[in-house]
Amino acid sequence: MPTKKCNGEINGKPVKVILTDNGFKKAYFAKPKHYDVETPHFEQISGTITVHQHNPDCKQFRVMISSEIFGGSFNSGTTFASNNGKDMAVLPMKETANGFALDFNSSGSYVTVTSGSQWVLMAFGKWGEWRDVPLKMGEAKFT
């Protein structure tokens, strides 16, 4: 599958969701357009899905110790998804989700779908501590 993309919002901030599948790994992740919102990343390798989140400037990340990960379908309009007291990550699974919005609060997330019905990935658990993103080979860190 070639790389597919859609645009939406997380907590009122514009993001681009990128969907990739190279045959070995599937990835669903959001990138902030203005580096002003934390963004979730889902990766599936050999049937195992992991979840992590990048901070607004993409220089730190934290891993979710997930207790539940599943996909669900949301119809057009706004639906509230409760987090049941756990940390939560949500992202659309298809490029047809253009215009989606995710608005998180302490109780869960409002999921807004602009048309039709859209599949989303949802994970519930506990976020770990923030860690620095490792440097890529050849990069230097300046302080």
N, C-alpha and C positions, 0 to 999 in steps of 0.2 A: 504494500500500500504506500503510495507516495505521501508525503507530508501534507496534512490538511489543516486548515485554520478557520477559526471563527472569532468574532469580536463580541465583547460583552463588558459587564461591570462586576466588580467585587467591591462591596461597601461603597458604591458610588464612584469608584475610580475605574478608568478604562483599562482593560486588559485584552491581550490576545491569547486565545487558547490554541495550543499546538498539539496535534494528534499524529503520532508516528507509529509505524509498525515495520521493522526491518526483517521480520521473520524470526528473529531471536528475542527481541524485546519490543513490547508495546509501551508507549508512553503517552500520557495525557497530562499536560502541564500548562500553567498560565504564566505569562510574562507581563509585568506591569509596563504600561506605555510611558509612564512618567516617573517610575521608581518611587511610588508613594503608597504601596499597599503590599501586604504579605500575600504570597501566592502559593497554592498547593501544587504538588507534583505526585502523580500516581505512576508507578512503573510495574509492568508485569513481565517476569522472566520465568520460564518453565512453569507457568501456572500459578506462581506466587506473586501476589500484589503487595508492594510496599508503598508507603506514603511518607512524604516529607514536605516541608514548607520552607520557602525562601523568605528572608526579610526584604523590606522594600528596596534596598540597594543591591540585592542579590549577592552580598558578600558573606552572609551567614545563613545557616539552615538548621532545622531541627527535625528529628525523625518522630513519627507517631508510633507509639506502641498501640497497635489497633486491636480492638476486641471484636469488631465487626466491619466488614467491607462488603458492599453489595451495589448492584445497579438497580435503578428504578425508573419508571416512566412518569413524567409530569406532563399534564395537559396544558394548553395555552392558558395564560392567566398567572396569578400569584398563589402559591401554596406554601404554607408554613411547615417546615420539617423540624421536629423537636430533636434536641440533642440528648435528652434524658440525663442531663447532668454531666455529659462527657464532652471532650473536645471533638470537633467535627471538621471534616474536609469534604468539599463538594466541587465537582466539575462536570460539565457536559461531556458526552461521549461521541458526539457527531458534529461535523462541520456545519450542519444545517441549523445549529443552535444560535446563529447570529442574532445579536440583540438581547441575549440572556442577561439576567441580573441575579446576583447572590448578595443578600444583605444579612449579615450575621449579627446576632446579639447574644446575650448570656444564656438564652433559652434554646437557641437553634438558628435556623436560617430561613428567610423568605426566599423562595426560588421562583423567579419570574421567567416564563417562557413566552415568547412573542407570538408564535404561531404553531399550530399542529400539536404534536406531542413529542417530547424529547427525552432521551435516555440520559441519566446522570449517574456518575459514580459517587458513592457516599462512603465515608469512613468515620468510625467513631472509636475513641480511645483516649489516650493521654499524650500530649506533646512532650517530648524530651527537652533537654537544655539546648540553647542556641550554641552552635559551633561555627568556626570559620570554614568557609568553603576552601578546599585544598587548591593550591596553585596548580595551574597546568604546566606541563614541561616547558621550560624556556621562559616562564613568566618570573618577574622579580617583584618582590613586595617592598614598597617604599613607605616609610613612616615619617 
